Amino acid sequence: MGKSKVNDAVACFNSRLNCSQAILSAYCREFGLDEKTALKIACGLGAGMGRRQETCGAVSGAYLLIGLKHGNFLKEDSQAKENCYALVRKFAAMFEERNKTTNCRELLGVDLINGDKQIASERVKNICPKLVQDAAEIIEQIM
């Protein structure tokens, strides 16, 4: 990986992209993916998979990057697939070490759909930039 893009990822999030888009778009060109395509691919993964608050979007974006770099595209290339899976598990463990979980609802502590909109907005604004930063820093460490 070239120069650090951690600040780029956080800036992307702060410019109103979702967490998954911020991660994938900051690094996509290094893996031969154009930014427009990256933004479209990652869009549905924000806020824990379409605001379902499951896996954190920053984490999902990182998993996409791991797949772009290490994923298999030949069905018989089981070694690449196993390597990719191992890196996903390593990423998750490192993210959980910093944040206790990869679950969006647990990270934010608020229901983004049915909860208090003011509280939800404040939590996203205050918590998510750090999660994007953590995901970017870990991606740069393991890749």
Buried (B, 14 or more C-beta within 10 A) or exposed (E): BEEEBBEBBBBBBEEEBBBBBBBBBBBBEBBEBEBEEBBEBBBBBBBBBBBEBBBBBBBBBBBBBBBBBBBBEEEEEEEBBEBBBEBBEBBBEBBEEEBEBBBBBEBBEBEBEEBEEEEBEEBBEEBBBBBBBBBBBBBBEBB
